[in-house]
């Protein structure tokens, strides 16, 4: 600021308008004016600048630069390779069995976690959508999983799903499934591993989604229910015919959110593996997800170029699936009225 | 369900016209809610059970469900493990989460204020840009982010973990909504007439008015920063100052995993968040629910 005042250039640009006034007074006035103009014109930009700068550098630029890296030979262990790789990384991707296996796992776990998650969230939300005693505490209670670190809860579930003394097998044994003599090995085949991991995801997100639904449910106008009650619609019917279509925008939102999150699943499959550092998702990749494969290719095999190509592929897959889910949910939840 | 099946006499007087949220919850509702609570809380409780037990607790059927008396022993073991750096990791997590939260609160409320109350060219287009970035899964740029951090020489330092979290599009969006709804235009105008600069308006009018929103955004940001795993693992693993999540995962690596240690570490790393939920639960609930209605 002081430099503006001392700078001789600005006054010379504008010929002094009134000579009668004392110089000091006028200088103070124009300084104030300038400050005011600066404040009105440029201050808003200065205020939003930190967000945009930081986002560009650490958010948008990496995403775009990722495309460049995916077209390069970028091996941390071999910098002598030619700079550009062309589409080599992508053609390798198409033929990579690991990639297709990881894609298969990712979708399997995604289906097993998203559908029950959102349905159960809907149920919990409709339970919470009553006049309850200690209302706040019920709502806070369903958020326990949400604040629990996935790292911590995955460790617990890993023990739950151990073969010999796991809680899951013990409970199932009570119902005559598996049992002590023929325990389920949750890490031996795809389906069981997927179920175990999907259970963790469901546990984590049901409460959070329930609160999103609850918020939407409470903004449904009350007279809608009056009309339904006069028509004789029961409670169950009300939930599916009125509540769900009325909260459809939020349902779509949660579907998109859980698609974006579900297809990038990383922590659960990583730490479900007793040998987590290998990032293979089981001895034969039974539950290796794409995010995990990207980690393995990039930081275990040290091939960042190929990992970038994989991220790019995952990005496109997420876009397509999110779009498809949007259309599908739109049809299912609002189509029939 | 029983709540709805009202006696016929009452139904005749007036058709069941109450919205669900005006209907008192019946026994079934409470029962089902209690079951859901049990599901939500049990893994946490059991984490504590194993964290307080000896090795045998995990090698018997039916499984242990009552806490043991070895919590301090287990915790002591976790803290004294040579290559896990557990104590340092807790300090690091506090540093990272605090810096990120403070920065998000400051920069996002500044930008939110500008978008909500100031007139400037391009503000609408820029706000649309912010909303669009909400949907970008920035985890996908992680390979390039690693390269960028490498060029900056930040990999393996806390800077690499802090920098990407300093601002969030959600924060700007949330702050803007809140300021639009709670700070009256006239108040800003009259302060302006009195000669207050924009920053002064921010400090004396906006900041006091948005305290509740700051609490909400601060809690949500702190929780999610504390829990981050993938990026800290990539940039910090192998160093001697991991974050607490990386340290907990280190507890579980190796050929022979001692789960009472792992879960003792996990439990300690969860305590701060449980405290936050206990103290600020109301705000966290509010933040999530408000976000839902507005989006």
HADDOCK unambig.tbl for C-alpha pairs under 7 A between the chains (distance, minus, plus):
assign (segid A and resid 39 and name CA) (segid B and resid 197 and name CA) 6.71 0.50 0.50
assign (segid A and resid 39 and name CA) (segid B and resid 198 and name CA) 6.55 0.50 0.50
assign (segid A and resid 44 and name CA) (segid B and resid 114 and name CA) 5.42 0.50 0.50
assign (segid A and resid 44 and name CA) (segid B and resid 118 and name CA) 6.65 0.50 0.50
assign (segid A and resid 44 and name CA) (segid B and resid 120 and name CA) 6.78 0.50 0.50
assign (segid A and resid 47 and name CA) (segid B and resid 110 and name CA) 5.58 0.50 0.50
assign (segid A and resid 47 and name CA) (segid B and resid 111 and name CA) 5.40 0.50 0.50
assign (segid A and resid 47 and name CA) (segid B and resid 114 and name CA) 6.56 0.50 0.50
assign (segid A and resid 48 and name CA) (segid B and resid 110 and name CA) 6.85 0.50 0.50
assign (segid A and resid 48 and name CA) (segid B and resid 111 and name CA) 4.43 0.50 0.50
assign (segid A and resid 48 and name CA) (segid B and resid 114 and name CA) 6.89 0.50 0.50
assign (segid A and resid 50 and name CA) (segid B and resid 107 and name CA) 6.53 0.50 0.50
assign (segid A and resid 51 and name CA) (segid B and resid 107 and name CA) 6.44 0.50 0.50
assign (segid A and resid 51 and name CA) (segid B and resid 167 and name CA) 5.78 0.50 0.50
assign (segid A and resid 54 and name CA) (segid B and resid 167 and name CA) 6.84 0.50 0.50
assign (segid A and resid 55 and name CA) (segid B and resid 167 and name CA) 6.98 0.50 0.50
assign (segid A and resid 58 and name CA) (segid B and resid 145 and name CA) 6.79 0.50 0.50
assign (segid A and resid 58 and name CA) (segid B and resid 164 and name CA) 5.28 0.50 0.50
assign (segid A and resid 59 and name CA) (segid B and resid 138 and name CA) 6.02 0.50 0.50
assign (segid A and resid 62 and name CA) (segid B and resid 141 and name CA) 4.93 0.50 0.50
assign (segid A and resid 62 and name CA) (segid B and resid 144 and name CA) 4.78 0.50 0.50
assign (segid A and resid 62 and name CA) (segid B and resid 145 and name CA) 5.14 0.50 0.50
assign (segid A and resid 63 and name CA) (segid B and resid 138 and name CA) 6.96 0.50 0.50
assign (segid A and resid 63 and name CA) (segid B and resid 140 and name CA) 6.68 0.50 0.50
assign (segid A and resid 63 and name CA) (segid B and resid 141 and name CA) 4.23 0.50 0.50
assign (segid A and resid 63 and name CA) (segid B and resid 144 and name CA) 6.97 0.50 0.50
assign (segid A and resid 65 and name CA) (segid B and resid 144 and name CA) 6.03 0.50 0.50
assign (segid A and resid 66 and name CA) (segid B and resid 141 and name CA) 5.93 0.50 0.50
assign (segid A and resid 66 and name CA) (segid B and resid 143 and name CA) 6.76 0.50 0.50
assign (segid A and resid 66 and name CA) (segid B and resid 144 and name CA) 5.06 0.50 0.50
assign (segid A and resid 127 and name CA) (segid B and resid 29 and name CA) 5.85 0.50 0.50
assign (segid A and resid 127 and name CA) (segid B and resid 33 and name CA) 6.83 0.50 0.50
assign (segid A and resid 129 and name CA) (segid B and resid 20 and name CA) 6.20 0.50 0.50
assign (segid A and resid 129 and name CA) (segid B and resid 21 and name CA) 5.03 0.50 0.50
assign (segid A and resid 130 and name CA) (segid B and resid 20 and name CA) 5.57 0.50 0.50
assign (segid A and resid 130 and name CA) (segid B and resid 21 and name CA) 4.29 0.50 0.50
assign (segid A and resid 130 and name CA) (segid B and resid 22 and name CA) 6.39 0.50 0.50
assign (segid A and resid 130 and name CA) (segid B and resid 23 and name CA) 5.66 0.50 0.50
assign (segid A and resid 130 and name CA) (segid B and resid 24 and name CA) 5.89 0.50 0.50
assign (segid A and resid 130 and name CA) (segid B and resid 25 and name CA) 5.37 0.50 0.50
assign (segid A and resid 131 and name CA) (segid B and resid 21 and name CA) 5.58 0.50 0.50
assign (segid A and resid 131 and name CA) (segid B and resid 22 and name CA) 5.77 0.50 0.50
assign (segid A and resid 131 and name CA) (segid B and resid 23 and name CA) 5.67 0.50 0.50
assign (segid A and resid 131 and name CA) (segid B and resid 24 and name CA) 4.45 0.50 0.50
assign (segid A and resid 131 and name CA) (segid B and resid 25 and name CA) 5.56 0.50 0.50
assign (segid A and resid 132 and name CA) (segid B and resid 24 and name CA) 6.46 0.50 0.50
assign (segid A and resid 132 and name CA) (segid B and resid 25 and name CA) 5.74 0.50 0.50
assign (segid A and resid 136 and name CA) (segid B and resid 282 and name CA) 6.68 0.50 0.50
assign (segid A and resid 139 and name CA) (segid B and resid 285 and name CA) 6.84 0.50 0.50
assign (segid A and resid 140 and name CA) (segid B and resid 281 and name CA) 5.52 0.50 0.50
assign (segid A and resid 140 and name CA) (segid B and resid 282 and name CA) 6.90 0.50 0.50
assign (segid A and resid 140 and name CA) (segid B and resid 285 and name CA) 6.50 0.50 0.50
assign (segid A and resid 141 and name CA) (segid B and resid 37 and name CA) 6.37 0.50 0.50
assign (segid A and resid 142 and name CA) (segid B and resid 37 and name CA) 6.40 0.50 0.50
assign (segid A and resid 142 and name CA) (segid B and resid 40 and name CA) 6.40 0.50 0.50
assign (segid A and resid 144 and name CA) (segid B and resid 40 and name CA) 6.32 0.50 0.50
assign (segid A and resid 144 and name CA) (segid B and resid 41 and name CA) 6.66 0.50 0.50
assign (segid A and resid 145 and name CA) (segid B and resid 40 and name CA) 6.02 0.50 0.50
assign (segid A and resid 147 and name CA) (segid B and resid 223 and name CA) 6.37 0.50 0.50
assign (segid A and resid 147 and name CA) (segid B and resid 273 and name CA) 6.14 0.50 0.50
assign (segid A and resid 148 and name CA) (segid B and resid 270 and name CA) 6.20 0.50 0.50
assign (segid A and resid 148 and name CA) (segid B and resid 273 and name CA) 6.97 0.50 0.50
assign (segid A and resid 149 and name CA) (segid B and resid 227 and name CA) 4.91 0.50 0.50
assign (segid A and resid 149 and name CA) (segid B and resid 270 and name CA) 6.61 0.50 0.50
assign (segid A and resid 150 and name CA) (segid B and resid 227 and name CA) 6.97 0.50 0.50
assign (segid A and resid 151 and name CA) (segid B and resid 245 and name CA) 6.34 0.50 0.50
assign (segid A and resid 152 and name CA) (segid B and resid 266 and name CA) 4.86 0.50 0.50
assign (segid A and resid 153 and name CA) (segid B and resid 43 and name CA) 7.00 0.50 0.50
assign (segid A and resid 155 and name CA) (segid B and resid 263 and name CA) 6.98 0.50 0.50
assign (segid A and resid 156 and name CA) (segid B and resid 43 and name CA) 6.44 0.50 0.50
assign (segid A and resid 156 and name CA) (segid B and resid 47 and name CA) 6.01 0.50 0.50
assign (segid A and resid 165 and name CA) (segid B and resid 58 and name CA) 6.60 0.50 0.50
assign (segid A and resid 165 and name CA) (segid B and resid 59 and name CA) 5.74 0.50 0.50
assign (segid A and resid 165 and name CA) (segid B and resid 60 and name CA) 6.13 0.50 0.50
assign (segid A and resid 165 and name CA) (segid B and resid 61 and name CA) 6.35 0.50 0.50
assign (segid A and resid 167 and name CA) (segid B and resid 63 and name CA) 6.35 0.50 0.50
assign (segid A and resid 170 and name CA) (segid B and resid 62 and name CA) 6.87 0.50 0.50
assign (segid A and resid 203 and name CA) (segid B and resid 40 and name CA) 6.93 0.50 0.50
assign (segid A and resid 211 and name CA) (segid B and resid 288 and name CA) 6.99 0.50 0.50
assign (segid A and resid 211 and name CA) (segid B and resid 289 and name CA) 6.00 0.50 0.50
assign (segid A and resid 212 and name CA) (segid B and resid 288 and name CA) 6.68 0.50 0.50
assign (segid A and resid 212 and name CA) (segid B and resid 289 and name CA) 5.47 0.50 0.50
assign (segid A and resid 212 and name CA) (segid B and resid 292 and name CA) 5.19 0.50 0.50
assign (segid A and resid 215 and name CA) (segid B and resid 289 and name CA) 5.09 0.50 0.50
assign (segid A and resid 215 and name CA) (segid B and resid 292 and name CA) 6.50 0.50 0.50
assign (segid A and resid 215 and name CA) (segid B and resid 293 and name CA) 6.26 0.50 0.50
assign (segid A and resid 216 and name CA) (segid B and resid 292 and name CA) 6.99 0.50 0.50
assign (segid A and resid 216 and name CA) (segid B and resid 293 and name CA) 5.87 0.50 0.50
assign (segid A and resid 218 and name CA) (segid B and resid 21 and name CA) 6.96 0.50 0.50
assign (segid A and resid 222 and name CA) (segid B and resid 19 and name CA) 5.47 0.50 0.50
assign (segid A and resid 225 and name CA) (segid B and resid 17 and name CA) 6.39 0.50 0.50
assign (segid A and resid 225 and name CA) (segid B and resid 18 and name CA) 6.84 0.50 0.50
assign (segid A and resid 225 and name CA) (segid B and resid 19 and name CA) 5.50 0.50 0.50
assign (segid A and resid 226 and name CA) (segid B and resid 17 and name CA) 4.25 0.50 0.50
assign (segid A and resid 226 and name CA) (segid B and resid 18 and name CA) 6.48 0.50 0.50
assign (segid A and resid 229 and name CA) (segid B and resid 15 and name CA) 6.54 0.50 0.50
assign (segid A and resid 229 and name CA) (segid B and resid 16 and name CA) 5.56 0.50 0.50
assign (segid A and resid 229 and name CA) (segid B and resid 17 and name CA) 5.61 0.50 0.50
assign (segid A and resid 230 and name CA) (segid B and resid 15 and name CA) 6.07 0.50 0.50
assign (segid A and resid 250 and name CA) (segid B and resid 292 and name CA) 6.77 0.50 0.50
assign (segid A and resid 267 and name CA) (segid B and resid 230 and name CA) 6.94 0.50 0.50
assign (segid A and resid 275 and name CA) (segid B and resid 253 and name CA) 6.52 0.50 0.50
assign (segid A and resid 276 and name CA) (segid B and resid 253 and name CA) 6.53 0.50 0.50
assign (segid A and resid 277 and name CA) (segid B and resid 253 and name CA) 6.88 0.50 0.50
assign (segid A and resid 304 and name CA) (segid B and resid 143 and name CA) 6.48 0.50 0.50
assign (segid A and resid 307 and name CA) (segid B and resid 143 and name CA) 6.95 0.50 0.50
assign (segid A and resid 308 and name CA) (segid B and resid 143 and name CA) 5.87 0.50 0.50
assign (segid A and resid 311 and name CA) (segid B and resid 140 and name CA) 5.55 0.50 0.50
assign (segid A and resid 315 and name CA) (segid B and resid 140 and name CA) 6.72 0.50 0.50
